[in-house]
Amino acid sequence: ALFYLIKKQKFEEITIRAMPTADGSAYALQFDLKAFWTFRKLKFKGIFVGKDQFRQLYLMEYGERFDERRHEDSLKKIIDSLHRDGYFLVELGVELIRDEQTKSITVQINLHKGPRFFVETVDVEVKSTLPDRQEIEGLREMVCEHFKKRLAKNYYIRELINTETQELQMLLAHHGYLHVDITPEERLSPMCRQVALHFT
């Protein structure tokens, strides 16, 4: 029985007492169990769409032992997913609702996405050892035109930026510029809800 209880991994503490029977002829084992808190479910307030997407980012499932670190990591993943879609002013409040009877925890997340940022400006800096300054400037203009046409004045979406960066690297390779490193830098303007993209 003890092996089974340990294998279940549901109990934080197992105390075994040997209690004598009424006539003192034998002993009976008494088990005192202190259960771990387990994860019950995830609830969201403040949003109506996209709940399933955020649930997939949560790292615990029903019945698992509640783990504070995995809980915090899950919240970071949810916040980062919103940042990737341009919600840089997201507000996230968390309440852990404990059920003493079942030793389970319901996680309630109060989520306010805030305004979505858009890409206001795109500029490019070319670092090259090419001796021809005119060629460097032509390369800079080509890169700048590529990004401005596809990113400027649109909502900030990190996946789109990464995709366009990869496509540009393929275009540059086609023109003979191989192994080009392109690094985006984001400059946020929270008051204006804007992102300035700087590529090097």
C-alpha positions in Angstrom: 0.0 0.0 0.0 2.8 2.4 0.8 4.5 1.8 -2.5 1.3 2.5 -4.3 0.8 5.8 -2.4 4.3 7.0 -3.2 3.9 6.0 -6.9 0.8 8.1 -7.2 2.8 11.2 -6.3 -0.2 12.9 -4.9 0.9 13.2 -1.3 3.4 15.7 0.1 3.7 13.8 3.4 2.8 10.2 4.4 2.9 9.4 8.1 2.5 5.8 9.3 1.6 5.0 12.8 1.4 1.5 14.4 -1.6 1.6 16.8 -2.2 -1.3 19.2 -5.5 -3.0 18.9 -8.0 -2.8 21.8 -6.9 -6.1 23.3 -3.2 -5.4 22.7 -2.6 -8.5 20.8 -1.7 -6.9 17.5 -1.0 -3.6 15.8 -2.9 -1.8 13.2 -1.3 0.6 10.7 -2.8 4.1 10.5 -1.9 6.2 7.5 -2.0 10.0 7.7 -1.9 11.6 4.3 -1.1 15.2 3.5 -2.0 15.7 -0.2 -0.2 18.0 -2.7 -2.2 20.8 -4.3 -3.1 19.8 -7.8 -4.1 21.9 -10.8 -7.8 21.8 -11.6 -8.5 24.2 -14.5 -7.6 27.5 -16.2 -10.2 30.4 -16.4 -9.9 33.7 -18.3 -11.6 37.0 -17.7 -11.4 40.0 -19.9 -11.1 38.3 -23.3 -13.7 36.6 -25.5 -11.6 35.1 -28.3 -8.3 33.3 -28.2 -8.8 31.5 -24.9 -7.9 28.1 -26.4 -4.7 29.5 -27.8 -3.6 30.7 -24.4 -4.7 27.4 -22.7 -2.3 25.6 -25.0 0.6 27.7 -23.6 -0.2 26.7 -20.0 2.2 24.0 -19.0 0.0 22.0 -16.5 -3.0 19.7 -17.1 -5.9 18.6 -15.0 -4.8 16.5 -12.0 -1.1 17.4 -12.1 0.7 18.5 -9.0 0.6 22.3 -8.9 4.1 23.6 -9.6 4.8 27.3 -8.9 7.7 27.5 -11.4 5.7 25.9 -14.2 2.9 28.3 -13.4 5.2 31.3 -13.7 6.7 30.0 -16.9 3.2 29.6 -18.3 2.4 33.2 -17.6 5.6 34.3 -19.3 4.7 32.3 -22.4 1.3 33.9 -22.5 2.7 37.4 -22.2 5.4 36.7 -24.8 2.8 35.5 -27.2 0.9 38.8 -26.9 4.1 40.7 -27.3 4.8 38.8 -30.5 1.5 40.1 -31.8 2.1 43.7 -30.9 0.4 43.9 -27.5 3.2 45.4 -25.5 1.1 47.0 -22.8 -0.7 43.8 -21.7 -1.9 43.7 -18.1 -2.2 40.3 -16.5 -3.7 39.6 -13.1 -3.7 36.2 -11.6 -5.8 34.7 -8.8 -5.3 31.2 -7.4 -8.6 29.8 -6.2 -8.0 27.0 -3.7 -10.5 24.3 -2.9 -9.5 22.9 0.5 -11.9 19.9 0.1 -10.3 18.6 -3.1 -6.8 20.2 -2.6 -7.1 21.6 -6.1 -6.3 25.0 -7.6 -8.2 26.9 -10.2 -6.1 29.5 -12.0 -8.0 32.6 -13.0 -6.3 35.0 -15.3 -7.7 38.5 -15.7 -6.3 39.6 -19.0 -6.3 43.1 -20.5 -4.5 43.1 -23.9 -4.3 46.9 -24.2 -3.8 48.6 -27.5 -2.0 46.9 -30.4 1.1 48.6 -31.6 1.9 49.2 -35.3 5.1 49.7 -37.2 5.6 53.4 -37.8 9.0 53.6 -39.3 11.6 51.3 -40.8 15.3 52.2 -41.3 18.3 50.2 -42.4 22.0 50.4 -41.6 24.3 48.4 -43.8 27.6 47.4 -42.3 29.8 46.2 -45.2 33.4 46.0 -46.2 32.5 46.6 -49.9 34.7 49.4 -51.3 32.1 50.8 -53.6 30.0 53.2 -51.6 27.4 53.5 -54.4 26.9 49.8 -54.3 26.4 49.9 -50.5 23.9 52.7 -50.8 22.0 50.7 -53.5 22.0 47.7 -51.3 20.7 49.7 -48.3 17.9 51.2 -50.5 16.8 47.7 -51.7 16.7 46.4 -48.2 14.8 49.4 -46.9 12.3 49.3 -49.7 11.7 45.6 -49.1 10.9 46.1 -45.4 9.0 49.4 -45.7 6.7 47.9 -48.4 5.8 44.9 -46.2 6.0 46.2 -42.6 5.5 49.9 -42.3 2.1 51.2 -41.2 1.0 47.6 -40.4 0.4 46.0 -37.1 3.5 44.7 -35.4 3.7 40.9 -35.9 7.0 39.3 -35.0 6.4 36.2 -37.1 5.9 38.4 -40.1 9.1 40.3 -39.4 11.0 37.0 -39.2 9.4 35.7 -42.4 10.3 38.9 -44.3 13.8 38.8 -43.0 14.3 35.3 -44.3 12.7 36.2 -47.7 15.1 39.2 -48.0 18.1 37.0 -47.2 17.0 34.7 -50.1 16.6 37.7 -52.4 20.1 39.0 -51.5 21.6 35.6 -52.1 20.0 35.6 -55.5 21.8 38.9 -56.2 25.1 37.4 -55.1 25.1 38.6 -51.5 25.6 35.4 -49.6 25.6 34.8 -45.8 24.1 38.2 -45.0 23.2 38.6 -41.3 20.1 40.8 -40.7 19.3 41.8 -37.1 16.1 43.7 -36.3 16.0 46.1 -33.3 12.7 47.3 -31.9 12.3 50.8 -30.4 8.9 51.2 -28.7 7.0 54.4 -28.3 4.3 53.5 -25.7 2.6 56.9 -25.7 2.1 56.7 -29.5 1.6 52.9 -29.6 4.3 52.7 -32.2 7.3 50.5 -33.0 10.3 51.8 -35.0 12.2 49.0 -36.6 15.9 49.4 -37.2 17.7 46.7 -39.2 21.5 46.2 -39.4 
